[in-house]
């Protein structure tokens, strides 16, 4: 009777040490970038509401070469150009997850993939229902489907919550899969007219990029100019230019060969991630998040079907979709939740995924490009929904913060000080021998101190 139970896999259990270290490093960079993103969003809101004319004139200022179709406003340079760097890193992350991370194993991939799909389908369904009942536009159905991992981690940093590595890894994997489907949504649903000549040259450029990588050609002075040409051609083809970044990221080799400490993909991601998280995404937020906030604007957010659909999609749809999808997948795949965690922990992380900032703002701009007023209202809805999701998840995570801290301390404890957490060495005989020596030395020291204390007490009992 116990055989079926033994076959049950543990969901959100302990990760392998290399994967844990990689996740920790990646999340550190994202957390710092998320704090910068948060600061940029606040600056944008203050700038737009205090010096609105100045803000509009700066982000509307045009730069570029019109003869090659690249005379763009600063706002568009940020959305189409800088976000290509963000999606390039997302492409590398996705490739790494597919070849070396949890997504390479179908059993482990099932839960985050199902969670991400349900976490995108449910917000879209919520938006659809709200706008069907309210008679609003269906164009914004994709806006609440995205998760912003950097902003979510910034919230974690601000509220001081120590999530266990398994929950953080689940959130990151979820966001990577989320990014993939967001990219597909942008490519499929927000491409109107195609310039097949420019698209053909862009594909040819990607083929050259791929061949150079496979031949082992090195040198940033080759790849950066080629990447810029591919990006420009992709922009002129009618497909959103960020797709070029994803395609190039997916082409990098992300598995390690013998003697390699890092794969080329991991090395390049390590170099580019700070540029993405610390510069590209915050600048995009600075020139996209600035919307006018007033009593009437907030009233419109909760009364117009388009904006209400976005808010409810992010706050309700994301949480229910991710939690419900994960719970159902765990039931049908016979996965057992880590006994140190509870299902409410997963619901808190699902609520955190309702922070849909960067990609949601981008999709909002693409969905209502012909209606600037509604675009700004949708942005206000994204900010409002993300704020509500952040507060809700923050409260839920704070409730269990003491438990999380204990789990993190257990994960990080290294009593033998060999640089490897003790929980990863429980099956290593050498570790137990080292610990035996340490404990014997401590025991001997305590015996010596006991003898000293006994001698002192005996002296105190003597005659004055």
Secondary structure, 3 states (H helix, E strand, C coil): CCHHHHCCEEECCCCCHHHHHHHHHHHHHHHHHHHHHHHHHHHHHHHHHHCHHHHHHHHCCEEEEHHHCEEEEHHHHHHHHHHHHHHHHHHHHHHHHHHCCHHHCHHHHHHHHHHHHHHHHHHHHHHHHHHHHHCCCHHHCCHHHCCCHHHHHHHHHHHCCCCCHHHHHHHHHHHHHHHHHHHHHHHHHCCCCCCHHHHHHHHHHHHHHHHHHHCCCCCHHHHHHHHHHHHHHHHHHCCCCHHHHHHHHHHCCCCCCCCCCCCHHHHHHHHHHHHHHHHHHHHHHHHHCCCCCCHHHHHHHHHCHHHHHHHHHHHHHHHHHHHHHHHHHHHHCCEEECCCCCHHHHHHHHHHCCCCCHHHHHHHHHHCCCCHHHHHHHHHHHHHHHHHHHHHHHHHHHHCHHHHHHHHHHHHCCCCCCCCCHHHCCCCHHHHHHHHHHHHHHHHHHHHHHHHHHHHHHHHCCCC
